[in-house]
Amino acid sequence: MKDSVILVTSDGMGKADLILQQKLAAKYFELLLQNGSLPSAICFYTDGVNLTVSGSPVLEQLKSLESKGVRLIICSTCLDYFGIKDKVQVGIIGGMPDIIEAQIKASKVITI
């Protein structure tokens, strides 16, 4: 999965209650870490950027993924829109060109 990219476009996974969505996202990232087959990048945009800021229930997992070499790319336009750029705790703040570059280089793009 080394040349794969994961797109995170919401505060969690699925269309359920937010607490369940975030619980599922935490489990997903935890199992991804355990699996050992890590993506090259995870891109966060729209509501997904909320998972990268202080108070996020998945910060621990994201920091672990980043420490293992996974690039975490966070949409600067989205952070500005929500007014949370100063709360980012993990990853690099990039733009749509960075997200497009990651997608083009990937052999597989997965949206969660």
C-alpha positions in Angstrom: 0.0 0.0 0.0 3.1 2.2 0.1 2.1 4.1 -3.1 -1.5 4.6 -2.0 -3.1 7.8 -0.8 -6.0 8.1 1.6 -8.4 11.0 1.3 -10.2 12.1 4.5 -13.1 14.4 3.7 -15.2 14.3 6.9 -14.8 14.5 10.7 -14.9 10.7 10.8 -16.1 7.7 8.8 -19.6 7.1 7.5 -22.8 9.1 7.9 -23.7 8.2 11.5 -23.6 10.1 14.7 -20.4 12.1 15.0 -19.2 10.1 18.0 -19.5 6.9 16.1 -17.9 8.4 13.0 -14.9 9.4 15.0 -14.7 6.1 16.8 -14.6 4.3 13.5 -11.9 6.7 12.2 -9.8 6.1 15.3 -10.1 2.3 14.8 -9.3 2.6 11.1 -6.1 4.5 11.8 -5.2 2.2 14.7 -5.6 -0.9 12.5 -3.7 0.8 9.6 -0.7 1.3 12.0 -0.9 -2.3 13.2 -1.1 -3.6 9.6 2.3 -2.2 8.7 1.3 -1.6 5.1 1.1 2.2 5.3 0.0 4.7 2.6 2.5 7.2 1.3 0.1 10.1 2.2 -3.2 10.9 3.9 -4.8 14.1 2.6 -7.4 16.0 4.7 -9.8 18.4 3.2 -13.3 19.8 3.8 -14.5 18.6 7.2 -11.6 16.1 7.4 -9.2 18.9 8.5 -11.0 18.9 11.9 -9.2 15.5 12.6 -5.8 17.2 12.6 -6.5 20.0 15.2 -6.3 20.1 18.9 -9.2 18.1 20.5 -9.3 15.6 17.7 -9.9 12.0 18.9 -7.4 10.6 16.4 -4.4 12.8 17.0 -2.4 10.0 18.7 -2.9 7.7 15.7 -2.1 10.4 13.2 1.1 11.4 15.0 2.1 7.7 15.0 1.4 7.5 11.3 3.4 10.6 10.6 6.4 9.3 12.7 6.4 6.2 10.5 6.8 8.3 7.3 3.3 8.9 6.2 2.8 12.4 4.8 -0.2 14.1 6.3 -1.3 16.9 4.0 -3.9 19.4 5.3 -5.8 21.7 3.0 -4.9 25.3 3.9 -8.0 26.7 2.2 -10.2 24.5 4.4 -8.3 25.5 7.6 -8.8 29.2 6.7 -12.5 28.6 6.0 -13.1 27.1 9.4 -10.7 29.5 11.1 -8.6 26.7 12.7 -5.2 27.0 11.1 -3.6 27.9 14.4 -5.0 24.7 16.0 -3.2 22.2 13.7 -1.3 19.6 15.7 0.0 17.2 13.1 0.9 17.1 9.4 1.9 19.8 7.0 -0.4 22.6 5.8 -0.5 22.4 2.1 -2.8 23.4 -0.8 -4.7 21.7 -3.5 -1.6 21.4 -5.7 0.0 19.2 -2.9 -3.1 17.0 -2.7 -3.2 16.7 -6.5 0.5 15.8 -6.6 0.0 13.0 -4.0 -3.0 11.7 -6.0 -1.1 11.7 -9.3 1.9 9.8 -7.8 -0.4 7.2 -6.2 -1.3 3.9 -7.8 -4.4 3.8 -5.7 -6.5 6.5 -4.0 -8.9 5.5 -1.2 -11.5 7.9 0.2 -12.8 7.2 3.7 
